[in-house]
Amino acid sequence: MNLKEKINSFPKTPGIYLMKDKNNNIIYVGKSKKLQDRIKSYFTNSKNHSRKIQRMVKGIHDIEIIKTDTELDALLLECEYIKKIKPMYNTLMKNHENYSYIKIDTNKYYPYLEVVEEIDDNSIYFGPYTKLSNLEKIKEILNENYKLRRCKKMNKCINYDLNKCIGPCREKISKDEYDKIIKLVISDLKGESDNILSILKDNLNKEIESLNFEKASKIKDDMDKIKSLINKQKVINSSIDKNIKIALNEVSEDTYKIYIIYRGKIIKSEIVKKDVIDKMDTEKYIKENVDEKII
């Protein structure tokens, strides 16, 4: 079986891939949610690749894969292999990934939403999550519906003129009124209120009444994203103060893989049904699965 045939036989499931040279040395370790698609991408549209990737691809003589349950498992396994093997091209490209968070710095005069990969101050953080692109979409949904400040430099940008911002930089809203909106956003993200879902539902009904079914479909998709994030955050909330984090990763339409993370290390993971997540008593779950000396 040649390399092309081998790649076509790879599954479209999560895992890591080990690129090898003609001497069977591992020169690169990567991870993907869909192994076959990711590996094929190295051999197509090569003109868009960096010189380092082009050079690496020319040196690939074999590829091995290791399948995992979820993308997070693949990330952890990738980090383990990179740390142990130190492949040449991983060192050159330094493309390590991390968990992601939604950040709100309430010490700013008019706070705004950020998606970040580290907790580095006393701001309010929501997470950890493993899908950066999903968090960016959540941030956009909240910005769009609450018309929050988006620019970092209060410089009277065009967003107010486009009706995408309530205009704190133009003094169109008081600090107190703006802070009330931020409190609503925080309450939504904590799962303590469903104000954003109510806004989206009203918008959905308006679009349906106007027969704008395409817009209605997008709003329904936005509602599903918000609900998914809130359900995950409810599980995560009670673990933050103990330096124990819980991360969730979707495995299928009705299952998640749940991870208990302590000081950056996975100390427990298992696959559970989504309805179990919704009803989960997080403190009880932690006590049943974590050594009492830790908590």
KESEVO-317223 format. One record per residue: residue number from 1; z, x, y of N, C-alpha, C in turn. Coordinates in nm, 2 decimals, decimal comma. Example, Ala and Ser with C-alpha at 12.3 -4.5 7.8 and 13.67 -1.06 7.14 Angstrom:
    i    n_up  n_east  n_north   ca_up  ca_east  ca_north    c_up  c_east  c_north
    1    0,78    1,32    -0,57    0,78     1,23     -0,45    0,78    1,32    -0,33
    2    0,71    1,28    -0,22    0,71     1,37     -0,11    0,79    1,29     0,00
! end
This chain:
    i    n_up  n_east  n_north   ca_up  ca_east  ca_north    c_up  c_east  c_north
    1    0,00    0,08    -0,12    0,00     0,00      0,00    0,00    0,09     0,13
    2   -0,10    0,07     0,21   -0,10     0,15      0,33   -0,01    0,09     0,44
    3    0,01    0,16     0,55    0,11     0,13      0,65    0,08   -0,01     0,71
    4   -0,04   -0,04     0,73   -0,08    -0,17      0,79   -0,04   -0,29     0,70
    5   -0,07   -0,27     0,57   -0,04    -0,37      0,47    0,12   -0,39     0,46
    6    0,18   -0,27     0,47    0,33    -0,28      0,46    0,39   -0,35     0,57
    7    0,34   -0,33     0,69    0,39    -0,40      0,81    0,36   -0,55     0,80
    8    0,25   -0,59     0,75    0,21    -0,73      0,73    0,30   -0,80     0,63
    9    0,37   -0,72     0,54    0,46    -0,77      0,44    0,60   -0,79     0,49
   10    0,63   -0,73     0,61    0,76    -0,74      0,66    0,80   -0,88     0,70
   11    0,92   -0,93     0,69    0,96    -1,06      0,73    0,97   -1,08     0,88
   12    0,97   -1,20     0,93    0,99    -1,23      1,07    1,13   -1,28     1,09
   13    1,22   -1,19     1,05    1,37    -1,22      1,05    1,44   -1,10     1,12
   14    1,57   -1,12     1,16    1,64    -1,01      1,22    1,66   -0,89     1,13
   15    1,67   -0,77     1,19    1,70    -0,65      1,12    1,67   -0,53     1,20
   16    1,68   -0,41     1,13    1,65    -0,29      1,20    1,53   -0,22     1,13
   17    1,46   -0,13     1,20    1,35    -0,06      1,14    1,36    0,09     1,16
   18    1,33    0,16     1,06    1,34     0,31      1,06    1,20    0,37     1,06
   19    1,16    0,43     1,17    1,03     0,50      1,18    1,04    0,64     1,12
   20    0,95    0,68     1,03    0,96     0,81      0,97    0,83    0,89     0,99
   21    0,85    1,02     1,00    0,74     1,11      1,02    0,68    1,16     0,88
   22    0,59    1,25     0,88    0,52     1,29      0,76    0,62    1,36     0,66
   23    0,73    1,41     0,72    0,83     1,48      0,63    0,94    1,39     0,59
   24    0,92    1,26     0,62    1,02     1,16      0,58    1,15    1,17     0,67
   25    1,14    1,23     0,78    1,25     1,23      0,88    1,25    1,11     0,96
   26    1,36    1,05     0,99    1,37     0,93      1,07    1,36    0,97     1,22
   27    1,26    0,93     1,29    1,24     0,97      1,43    1,27    0,86     1,53
   28    1,29    0,74     1,48    1,33     0,63      1,57    1,39    0,52     1,49
   29    1,50    0,46     1,55    1,56     0,34      1,49    1,56    0,23     1,59
   30    1,51    0,11     1,56    1,51     0,00      1,65    1,56   -0,13     1,58
   31    1,58   -0,23     1,66    1,62    -0,36      1,61    1,53   -0,47     1,66
   32    1,53   -0,58     1,60    1,45    -0,70      1,64    1,50   -0,83     1,58
   33    1,48   -0,93     1,65    1,51    -1,07      1,60    1,40   -1,11     1,50
   34    1,27   -1,05     1,52    1,16    -1,08      1,43    1,10   -0,94     1,40
   35    1,13   -0,89     1,29    1,09    -0,75      1,25    0,94   -0,73     1,25
   36    0,87   -0,82     1,19    0,72    -0,80      1,18    0,66   -0,80     1,31
   37    0,69   -0,89     1,40    0,63    -0,90      1,53    0,66   -0,78     1,61
   38    0,79   -0,74     1,61    0,83    -0,62      1,69    0,76   -0,49     1,64
   39    0,75   -0,47     1,51    0,69    -0,35      1,46    0,54   -0,35     1,49
   40    0,47   -0,47     1,48    0,33    -0,47      1,51    0,30   -0,44     1,65
   41    0,40   -0,47     1,74    0,37    -0,45      1,88    0,35   -0,30     1,92
   42    0,41   -0,21     1,83    0,39    -0,07      1,86    0,25   -0,03     1,84
   43    0,17   -0,10     1,76    0,04    -0,06      1,72   -0,07   -0,14     1,79
   44   -0,03   -0,23     1,88   -0,13    -0,31      1,96   -0,10   -0,29     2,11
   45   -0,21   -0,31     2,19   -0,20    -0,29      2,33   -0,13   -0,15     2,37
   46   -0,17   -0,05     2,30   -0,11     0,08      2,31   -0,13    0,14     2,45
   47   -0,23    0,09     2,53   -0,25     0,14      2,67   -0,14    0,11     2,76
   48   -0,06    0,00     2,72    0,05    -0,04      2,80    0,18    0,03     2,77
   49    0,18    0,11     2,66    0,30     0,18      2,62    0,32    0,31     2,70
   50    0,44    0,35     2,71    0,47     0,48      2,78    0,41    0,59     2,69
   51    0,40    0,71     2,75    0,35     0,83      2,68    0,44    0,86     2,56
   52    0,57    0,85     2,58    0,67     0,88      2,47    0,64    0,79     2,35
   53    0,62    0,66     2,38    0,60     0,57      2,27    0,46    0,59     2,20
   54    0,36    0,62     2,28    0,23     0,66      2,22    0,24    0,78     2,13
   55    0,32    0,88     2,18    0,33     1,00      2,10    0,41    0,97     1,97
   56    0,51    0,89     1,99    0,59     0,85      1,87    0,51    0,78     1,76
   57    0,43    0,68     1,81    0,35     0,60      1,72    0,25    0,69     1,64
   58    0,19    0,79     1,71    0,10     0,88      1,64    0,17    0,96     1,52
   59    0,30    0,98     1,54    0,37     1,05      1,44    0,44    0,97     1,33
   60    0,41    0,83     1,33    0,47     0,75      1,23    0,39    0,75     1,10
   61    0,45    0,78     0,99    0,38     0,78      0,86    0,44    0,68     0,76
   62    0,56    0,63     0,79    0,62     0,53      0,71    0,73    0,46     0,79
   63    0,75    0,33     0,75    0,86     0,25      0,81    0,94    0,18     0,70
   64    1,07    0,19     0,72    1,16     0,11      0,63    1,23    0,01     0,72
   65    1,27   -0,10     0,66    1,35    -0,20      0,73    1,48   -0,24     0,65
   66    1,57   -0,29     0,73    1,70    -0,34      0,67    1,72   -0,48     0,73
   67    1,72   -0,58     0,65    1,73    -0,72      0,71    1,88   -0,75     0,74
   68    1,90   -0,83     0,84    2,04    -0,87      0,87    2,04   -1,02     0,90
   69    2,16   -1,08     0,91    2,18    -1,22      0,93    2,13   -1,26     1,07
   70    2,17   -1,18     1,17    2,15    -1,22      1,31    2,10   -1,10     1,39
   71    2,06   -1,12     1,51    2,02    -1,01      1,60    2,14   -0,93     1,64
   72    2,26   -0,99     1,65    2,38    -0,91      1,68    2,41   -0,81     1,57
   73    2,40   -0,86     1,44    2,42    -0,77      1,33    2,32   -0,65     1,34
   74    2,20   -0,68     1,37    2,10    -0,58      1,39    2,13   -0,48     1,50
   75    2,18   -0,53     1,61    2,22    -0,44      1,72    2,33   -0,35     1,67
   76    2,43   -0,40     1,60    2,55    -0,32      1,56    2,50   -0,21     1,46
   77    2,41   -0,26     1,36    2,36    -0,16      1,26    2,28   -0,06     1,33
   78    2,20   -0,10     1,43    2,11     0,00      1,50    2,20    0,11     1,57
   79    2,31    0,06     1,63    2,40     0,16      1,70    2,46    0,25     1,60
   80    2,50    0,20     1,48    2,56     0,28      1,38    2,46    0,39     1,33
   81    2,34    0,35     1,31    2,24     0,45      1,26    2,20    0,55     1,36
   82    2,19    0,51     1,49    2,16     0,60      1,60    2,27    0,70     1,62
   83    2,39    0,65     1,61    2,51     0,74      1,62    2,51    0,84     1,51
   84    2,48    0,80     1,39    2,49     0,88      1,27    2,37    0,98     1,26
   85    2,25    0,93     1,28    2,13     1,01      1,26    2,08    1,09     1,38
   86    2,11    1,02     1,50    2,05     1,08      1,63    1,90    1,11     1,62
   87    1,82    1,00     1,60    1,68     1,02      1,59    1,62    1,07     1,72
   88    1,52    1,15     1,71    1,46     1,22      1,83    1,42    1,13     1,94
   89    1,35    1,02     1,90    1,29     0,94      2,01    1,40    0,84     2,07
   90    1,50    0,81     1,99    1,61     0,73      2,05    1,68    0,81     2,16
   91    1,70    0,94     2,13    1,76     1,03      2,23    1,67    1,04     2,36
   92    1,54    1,05     2,33    1,45     1,06      2,45    1,44    0,93     2,53
   93    1,44    0,82     2,47    1,42     0,69      2,54    1,55    0,62     2,58
   94    1,66    0,65     2,51    1,79     0,60      2,55    1,79    0,45     2,58
   95    1,74    0,37     2,49    1,72     0,23      2,52    1,83    0,14     2,45
   96    1,96    0,18     2,46    2,07     0,11      2,40    2,09   -0,02     2,47
   97    2,13   -0,12     2,40    2,16    -0,25      2,46    2,31   -0,28     2,46
   98    2,35   -0,39     2,52    2,49    -0,42      2,53    2,51   -0,57     2,54
   99    2,63   -0,61     2,54    2,66    -0,76      2,56    2,63   -0,79     2,71
  100    2,61   -0,92     2,73    2,58    -0,96      2,87    2,68   -1,07     2,91
  101    2,70   -1,08     3,04    2,80    -1,17      3,10    2,74   -1,24     3,23
  102    2,79   -1,36     3,26    2,77    -1,41      3,39    2,89   -1,38     3,48
  103    2,86   -1,32     3,59    2,96    -1,27      3,68    2,97   -1,35     3,81
  104    3,09   -1,38     3,86    3,10    -1,44      3,99    3,22   -1,36     4,06
  105    3,18   -1,29     4,16    3,28    -1,22      4,24    3,33   -1,31     4,35
  106    3,45   -1,37     4,33    3,50    -1,46      4,43    3,56   -1,39     4,55
  107    3,56   -1,26     4,55    3,61    -1,19      4,67    3,50   -1,17     4,77
  108    3,37   -1,20     4,73    3,26    -1,20      4,83    3,28   -1,32     4,92
  109    3,23   -1,31     5,04    3,25    -1,42      5,14    3,18   -1,54     5,09
  110    3,05   -1,53     5,05    2,98    -1,64      4,98    2,94   -1,59     4,85
  111    3,01   -1,61     4,74    2,98    -1,56      4,61    2,85   -1,61     4,56
  112    2,79   -1,53     4,47    2,66    -1,57      4,40    2,67   -1,53     4,25
  113    2,58   -1,58     4,18    2,58    -1,55      4,03    2,51   -1,43     4,00
  114    2,56   -1,35     3,91    2,49    -1,23      3,86    2,50   -1,23     3,71
  115    2,40   -1,17     3,65    2,40    -1,14      3,50    2,42   -0,99     3,49
  116    2,52   -0,95     3,42    2,56    -0,81      3,41    2,58   -0,77     3,26
  117    2,59   -0,64     3,24    2,61    -0,60      3,10    2,75   -0,53     3,08
  118    2,83   -0,52     3,19    2,96    -0,46      3,17    3,06   -0,54     3,26
  119    3,19   -0,53     3,22    3,30    -0,58      3,30    3,36   -0,46     3,37
  120    3,34   -0,46     3,50    3,39    -0,34      3,57    3,47   -0,36     3,69
  121    3,52   -0,49     3,71    3,61    -0,52      3,82    3,69   -0,64     3,79
  122    3,75   -0,70     3,89    3,83    -0,82      3,87    3,76   -0,95     3,90
  123    3,63   -0,95     3,90    3,55    -1,07      3,92    3,58   -1,17     3,80
  124    3,52   -1,29     3,81    3,53    -1,38      3,70    3,41   -1,36     3,61
  125    3,43   -1,34     3,48    3,32    -1,32      3,39    3,31   -1,43     3,28
  126    3,19   -1,47     3,24    3,18    -1,56      3,13    3,09   -1,49     3,02
  127    3,15   -1,48     2,90    3,08    -1,41      2,79    3,18   -1,35     2,70
  128    3,15   -1,26     2,61    3,02    -1,19      2,60    2,91   -1,28     2,53
  129    2,79   -1,26     2,57    2,67    -1,32      2,50    2,57   -1,21     2,46
  130    2,49   -1,25     2,37    2,39    -1,14      2,32    2,25   -1,16     2,37
  131    2,22   -1,27     2,44    2,08    -1,30      2,48    2,07   -1,29     2,63
  132    2,03   -1,18     2,68    2,02    -1,16      2,83    1,93   -1,26     2,89
  133    1,81   -1,28     2,82    1,71    -1,38      2,88    1,77   -1,52     2,89
  134    1,85   -1,56     2,80    1,91    -1,70      2,81    2,00   -1,71     2,93
  135    2,08   -1,60     2,95    2,17    -1,60      3,07    2,10   -1,61     3,20
  136    1,99   -1,54     3,21    1,90    -1,54      3,33    1,85   -1,68     3,35
  137    1,82   -1,75     3,25    1,77    -1,89      3,26    1,89   -1,98     3,30
  138    2,01   -1,96     3,24    2,12    -2,04      3,28    2,16   -2,02     3,43
  139    2,15   -1,89     3,47    2,17    -1,86      3,62    2,08   -1,94     3,70
  140    1,95   -1,94     3,66    1,85    -2,00      3,74    1,87   -2,16     3,75
  141    1,91   -2,21     3,64    1,94    -2,36      3,63    2,05   -2,39     3,73
  142    2,16   -2,31     3,73    2,27    -2,34      3,82    2,23   -2,31     3,97
  143    2,16   -2,21     3,99    2,11    -2,18      4,13    2,02   -2,29     4,18
  144    1,93   -2,34     4,10    1,84    -2,44      4,14    1,91   -2,57     4,17
  145    2,01   -2,61     4,09    2,07    -2,74      4,11    2,18   -2,74     4,21
  146    2,25   -2,63     4,23    2,36    -2,62      4,33    2,31   -2,55     4,45
  147    2,19   -2,50     4,45    2,13    -2,43      4,57    2,22   -2,32     4,62
  148    2,26   -2,24     4,53    2,35    -2,13      4,57    2,28   -2,01     4,63
  149    2,36   -1,93     4,70    2,30    -1,81      4,76    2,25   -1,72     4,65
  150    2,13   -1,67     4,66    2,07    -1,58      4,56    2,05   -1,44     4,61
  151    2,03   -1,42     4,74    2,01    -1,29      4,80    2,14   -1,22     4,81
  152    2,14   -1,09     4,80    2,26    -1,01      4,81    2,29   -0,97     4,96
  153    2,19   -0,98     5,04    2,20    -0,94      5,18    2,20   -1,05     5,28
  154    2,25   -1,15     5,28    2,26    -1,26      5,38    2,17   -1,24     5,50
  155    2,04   -1,23     5,47    1,94    -1,20      5,57    1,84   -1,31     5,61
  156    1,89   -1,43     5,60    1,81    -1,55      5,63    1,67   -1,55     5,56
  157    1,68   -1,54     5,43    1,56    -1,53      5,35    1,49   -1,67     5,35
  158    1,37   -1,67     5,28    1,29    -1,79      5,28    1,34   -1,91     5,19
  159    1,44   -1,87     5,11    1,49    -1,97      5,01    1,54   -2,10     5,08
  160    1,60   -2,09     5,20    1,65    -2,21      5,27    1,53   -2,29     5,31
  161    1,42   -2,23     5,36    1,31    -2,30      5,41    1,24   -2,37     5,29
  162    1,25   -2,32     5,17    1,19    -2,38      5,05    1,28   -2,48     4,98
  163    1,39   -2,51     5,05    1,49    -2,60      4,99    1,55   -2,55     4,86
  164    1,56   -2,42     4,84    1,62    -2,36      4,72    1,76   -2,31     4,75
  165    1,81   -2,32     4,87    1,94    -2,26      4,90    2,00   -2,35     5,01
  166    2,13   -2,36     5,01    2,20    -2,45      5,11    2,23   -2,37     5,24
  167    2,18   -2,25     5,25    2,18    -2,17      5,37    2,31   -2,12     5,43
  168    2,40   -2,06     5,35    2,52    -2,00      5,41    2,49   -1,90     5,52
  169    2,38   -1,82     5,50    2,34    -1,72      5,60    2,30   -1,78     5,73
  170    2,27   -1,91     5,73    2,23    -1,98      5,86    2,34   -2,07     5,91
  171    2,46   -2,05     5,84    2,58    -2,13      5,88    2,55   -2,28     5,87
  172    2,47   -2,32     5,77    2,44    -2,46      5,74    2,54   -2,53     5,66
  173    2,63   -2,44     5,60    2,74    -2,49      5,52    2,87   -2,41     5,55
  174    2,98   -2,47     5,56    3,11    -2,39      5,59    3,15   -2,32     5,47
  175    3,23   -2,22     5,49    3,29    -2,14      5,38    3,37   -2,23     5,28
  176    3,45   -2,32     5,34    3,53    -2,41      5,25    3,44   -2,49     5,16
  177    3,33   -2,55     5,22    3,24    -2,64      5,14    3,17   -2,55     5,03
  178    3,13   -2,43     5,07    3,06    -2,35      4,97    3,15   -2,31     4,86
  179    3,28   -2,28     4,89    3,38    -2,24      4,79    3,40   -2,36     4,69
  180    3,40   -2,48     4,75    3,41    -2,60      4,66    3,30   -2,61     4,55
  181    3,18   -2,57     4,60    3,07    -2,57      4,50    3,09   -2,46     4,40
  182    3,13   -2,34     4,44    3,15    -2,23      4,35    3,26   -2,27     4,25
  183    3,36   -2,34     4,29    3,47    -2,39      4,20    3,41   -2,49     4,10
  184    3,32   -2,57     4,14    3,25    -2,66      4,04    3,17   -2,58     3,94
  185    3,10   -2,48     3,99    3,02    -2,39      3,89    3,11   -2,33     3,79
  186    3,22   -2,27     3,84    3,32    -2,21      3,75    3,38   -2,31     3,65
  187    3,41   -2,43     3,70    3,46    -2,53      3,61    3,36   -2,57     3,50
  188    3,23   -2,58     3,55    3,12    -2,61      3,45    3,11   -2,50     3,34
  189    3,11   -2,38     3,39    3,09    -2,27      3,29    3,21   -2,25     3,20
  190    3,33   -2,29     3,24    3,45    -2,29      3,16    3,45   -2,41     3,06
  191    3,36   -2,51     3,08    3,36    -2,62      3,00    3,47   -2,72     3,04
  192    3,52   -2,71     3,16    3,63    -2,80      3,20    3,57   -2,92     3,27
  193    3,45   -2,91     3,31    3,38    -3,03      3,38    3,24   -3,04     3,33
  194    3,18   -3,15     3,35    3,03    -3,17      3,31    2,95   -3,21     3,43
  195    2,99   -3,15     3,55    2,92    -3,19      3,67    2,77   -3,15     3,67
  196    2,75   -3,03     3,62    2,61    -2,98      3,62    2,53   -3,07     3,52
  197    2,59   -3,11     3,41    2,52    -3,20      3,32    2,49   -3,34     3,38
  198    2,58   -3,38     3,46    2,56    -3,51      3,53    2,45   -3,50     3,63
  199    2,44   -3,39     3,70    2,33    -3,37      3,79    2,20   -3,37     3,72
  200    2,19   -3,29     3,61    2,07    -3,28      3,53    2,03   -3,42     3,47
  201    2,13   -3,49     3,42    2,10    -3,63      3,37    2,04   -3,72     3,47
  202    2,10   -3,72     3,59    2,04    -3,80      3,70    1,90   -3,76     3,73
  203    1,87   -3,63     3,73    1,73    -3,58      3,76    1,64   -3,62     3,64
  204    1,69   -3,62     3,52    1,61    -3,65      3,41    1,57   -3,80     3,41
  205    1,67   -3,89     3,45    1,64    -4,03      3,46    1,53   -4,06     3,57
  206    1,54   -3,99     3,68    1,45    -4,00      3,79    1,31   -3,97     3,75
  207    1,30   -3,86     3,67    1,16    -3,81      3,63    1,11   -3,91     3,52
  208    1,19   -3,96     3,44    1,14    -4,06      3,34    1,09   -4,19     3,41
  209    1,17   -4,23     3,51    1,13    -4,35      3,58    1,00   -4,33     3,65
  210    0,97   -4,21     3,70    0,85    -4,18      3,77    0,74   -4,14     3,67
  211    0,77   -4,14     3,54    0,67    -4,11      3,44    0,63   -3,97     3,44
  212    0,72   -3,88     3,49    0,69    -3,74      3,49    0,75   -3,68     3,37
  213    0,69   -3,70     3,25    0,75    -3,66      3,13    0,76   -3,51     3,10
  214    0,66   -3,44     3,16    0,67    -3,29      3,15    0,79   -3,24     3,22
  215    0,82   -3,28     3,34    0,94    -3,24      3,41    1,06   -3,28     3,34
  216    1,06   -3,41     3,29    1,17    -3,46      3,21    1,20   -3,37     3,09
  217    1,10   -3,33     3,02    1,12    -3,25      2,91    1,18   -3,11     2,94
  218    1,14   -3,05     3,06    1,20    -2,93      3,10    1,35   -2,95     3,13
  219    1,38   -3,06     3,20    1,52    -3,09      3,23    1,60   -3,10     3,11
  220    1,55   -3,17     3,01    1,62    -3,19      2,88    1,65   -3,06     2,82
  221    1,55   -2,97     2,83    1,57    -2,83      2,77    1,68   -2,76     2,85
  222    1,68   -2,77     2,98    1,79    -2,71      3,06    1,92   -2,77     3,02
  223    1,93   -2,90     2,99    2,06    -2,96      2,95    2,11   -2,90     2,82
  224    2,01   -2,88     2,73    2,05    -2,82      2,60    2,10   -2,68     2,61
  225    2,04   -2,60     2,70    2,08    -2,46      2,73    2,23   -2,46     2,78
  226    2,25   -2,55     2,88    2,38    -2,56      2,94    2,49   -2,60     2,84
  227    2,46   -2,70     2,76    2,55    -2,75      2,65    2,58   -2,64     2,55
  228    2,48   -2,56     2,51    2,50    -2,45      2,42    2,59   -2,35     2,47
  229    2,57   -2,31     2,60    2,65    -2,21      2,66    2,79   -2,26     2,67
  230    2,81   -2,38     2,72    2,95    -2,43      2,73    3,02   -2,44     2,60
  231    2,96   -2,48     2,49    3,02    -2,48      2,36    3,07   -2,34     2,32
  232    2,98   -2,24     2,35    3,02    -2,10      2,31    3,13   -2,06     2,40
  233    3,13   -2,09     2,53    3,23    -2,04      2,62    3,37   -2,11     2,58
  234    3,37   -2,23     2,53    3,50    -2,29      2,49    3,56   -2,21     2,38
  235    3,48   -2,16     2,29    3,54    -2,08      2,18    3,59   -1,94     2,24
  236    3,51   -1,89     2,33    3,54    -1,76      2,38    3,67   -1,76     2,47
  237    3,69   -1,87     2,55    3,78    -1,87      2,66    3,92   -1,82     2,62
  238    3,98   -1,87     2,51    4,12    -1,84      2,48    4,14   -1,70     2,43
  239    4,03   -1,63     2,41    4,04    -1,49      2,35    4,05   -1,38     2,45
  240    4,00   -1,41     2,57    3,98    -1,30      2,67    4,11   -1,23     2,71
  241    4,22   -1,31     2,73    4,35    -1,25      2,78    4,41   -1,16     2,68
  242    4,37   -1,17     2,55    4,43    -1,09      2,45    4,35   -0,96     2,42
  243    4,25   -0,94     2,50    4,16    -0,83      2,47    4,08   -0,85     2,34
  244    4,08   -0,97     2,29    4,01    -1,00      2,17    3,89   -1,09     2,22
  245    3,77   -1,06     2,18    3,66    -1,14      2,23    3,59   -1,20     2,10
  246    3,54   -1,32     2,12    3,46    -1,39      2,02    3,32   -1,40     2,07
  247    3,23   -1,36     1,99    3,09    -1,37      2,02    3,02   -1,46     1,92
  248    2,92   -1,54     1,96    2,85    -1,63      1,87    2,70   -1,59     1,87
  249    2,64   -1,60     1,76    2,50    -1,58      1,75    2,43   -1,68     1,66
  250    2,33   -1,75     1,71    2,27    -1,86      1,63    2,19   -1,80     1,51
  251    2,21   -1,85     1,39    2,15    -1,81      1,27    2,03   -1,91     1,24
  252    2,06   -2,04     1,25    1,97    -2,14      1,22    2,00   -2,26     1,31
  253    1,93   -2,37     1,29    1,95    -2,49      1,37    2,09   -2,55     1,36
  254    2,16   -2,53     1,25    2,29    -2,58      1,23    2,40   -2,48     1,20
  255    2,37   -2,35     1,21    2,47    -2,25      1,18    2,48   -2,14     1,29
  256    2,60   -2,09     1,31    2,62    -1,97      1,39    2,68   -1,86     1,31
  257    2,67   -1,74     1,35    2,75    -1,64      1,30    2,86   -1,60     1,41
  258    2,99   -1,61     1,37    3,09    -1,59      1,46    3,15   -1,45     1,44
  259    3,18   -1,37     1,55    3,23    -1,24      1,54    3,36   -1,23     1,62
  260    3,46   -1,17     1,56    3,59    -1,14      1,64    3,58   -0,99     1,67
  261    3,58   -0,96     1,80    3,56    -0,82      1,85    3,69   -0,78     1,92
  262    3,74   -0,67     1,88    3,87    -0,61      1,94    3,84   -0,47     1,98
  263    3,85   -0,44     2,11    3,82    -0,31      2,17    3,68   -0,26     2,13
  264    3,59   -0,35     2,13    3,45    -0,30      2,10    3,41   -0,30     1,95
  265    3,51   -0,33     1,86    3,48    -0,32      1,72    3,48   -0,46     1,66
  266    3,39   -0,48     1,56    3,39    -0,61      1,49    3,50   -0,60     1,38
  267    3,60   -0,69     1,39    3,70    -0,69      1,29    3,69   -0,81     1,20
  268    3,60   -0,90     1,22    3,57    -1,02      1,14    3,44   -1,08     1,18
  269    3,36   -1,12     1,08    3,24    -1,20      1,11    3,21   -1,29     0,99
  270    3,16   -1,41     1,02    3,13    -1,50      0,91    3,03   -1,61     0,97
  271    2,96   -1,67     0,88    2,86    -1,77      0,92    2,93   -1,91     0,91
  272    2,92   -1,99     1,01    2,99    -2,12      1,01    2,89   -2,23     1,07
  273    2,92   -2,35     1,03    2,84    -2,47      1,08    2,87   -2,49     1,23
  274    2,77   -2,54     1,30    2,78    -2,57      1,44    2,89   -2,67     1,47
  275    2,91   -2,77     1,39    3,01    -2,87      1,41    3,15   -2,81     1,40
  276    3,16   -2,70     1,32    3,29    -2,64      1,30    3,32   -2,56     1,43
  277    3,22   -2,50     1,50    3,24    -2,43      1,63    3,29   -2,53     1,73
  278    3,23   -2,65     1,74    3,26    -2,75      1,84    3,41   -2,80     1,82
  279    3,46   -2,80     1,70    3,60    -2,85      1,68    3,70   -2,74     1,66
  280    3,66   -2,61     1,68    3,74    -2,50      1,64    3,86   -2,49     1,73
  281    3,98   -2,46     1,67    4,10    -2,42      1,75    4,10   -2,27     1,75
  282    4,06   -2,21     1,86    4,03    -2,07      1,87    4,16   -1,99     1,84
  283    4,27   -2,03     1,90    4,39    -1,95      1,88    4,44   -1,95     1,74
  284    4,42   -2,06     1,67    4,46    -2,07      1,53    4,36   -1,99     1,45
  285    4,23   -1,99     1,48    4,13    -1,91      1,41    4,16   -1,76     1,42
  286    4,20   -1,72     1,54    4,23    -1,58      1,56    4,36   -1,54     1,48
  287    4,46   -1,62     1,49    4,58    -1,59      1,41    4,56   -1,58     1,27
  288    4,47   -1,66     1,22    4,44    -1,66      1,07    4,35   -1,54     1,03
  289    4,28   -1,48     1,13    4,19    -1,38      1,09    4,21   -1,24     1,15
  290    4,31   -1,23     1,23    4,34    -1,10      1,29    4,49   -1,06     1,26
  291    4,51   -0,93     1,24    4,64    -0,88      1,21    4,73   -0,91     1,32
  292    4,85   -0,96     1,29    4,95    -0,99      1,39    4,99   -0,88     1,48
  293    4,97   -0,76     1,43    5,01    -0,64      1,51    4,92   -0,63     1,63
  294    4,79   -0,68     1,62    4,70    -0,68      1,73    4,73   -0,78     1,84
  295    4,76   -0,91     1,79    4,78    -1,02      1,89    4,93   -1,04     1,92
! end
